Amino acid sequence: MHDIWNPWHGCVKCSEGCQNCYMFFLDRMRDRNGHGIYQGR
């Protein structure tokens, strides 16, 4: 996973499987909001 880069960040939860999404977990730990989709660096 360390070699993957995605210029986009954020997501819209669309199914029950999204409850345990790693992105939202990591965003909570980093005090970020993953609900808005935006272009990162």
C-alpha positions in Angstrom: 0.0 0.0 0.0 2.9 2.4 0.4 3.5 2.6 -3.4 -0.1 3.7 -4.3 -1.0 7.3 -4.8 -4.4 8.6 -5.6 -4.9 12.4 -6.2 -8.5 12.2 -4.9 -9.6 11.9 -1.3 -13.1 11.3 0.2 -16.0 9.0 -0.3 -19.8 8.7 -0.2 -20.9 5.7 1.8 -23.2 3.7 -0.5 -23.6 0.3 1.2 -23.6 -1.5 4.6 -20.0 -2.6 3.9 -18.9 1.0 4.2 -19.5 0.9 7.9 -16.0 -0.5 8.4 -14.2 1.4 5.7 -10.5 1.8 6.5 -10.4 5.3 4.9 -13.0 6.7 7.4 -11.2 5.0 10.3 -7.8 6.5 9.3 -9.5 9.9 8.8 -10.9 9.9 12.3 -7.5 9.1 13.7 -6.0 12.1 11.7 -8.9 14.4 12.6 -10.0 14.7 8.9 -13.4 14.6 7.3 -13.7 11.9 4.6 -17.2 12.7 3.5 -16.2 15.5 1.1 -14.5 14.5 -2.1 -11.6 16.7 -3.1 -8.4 16.6 -5.0 -5.3 16.1 -2.7 -1.7 17.0 -3.3 
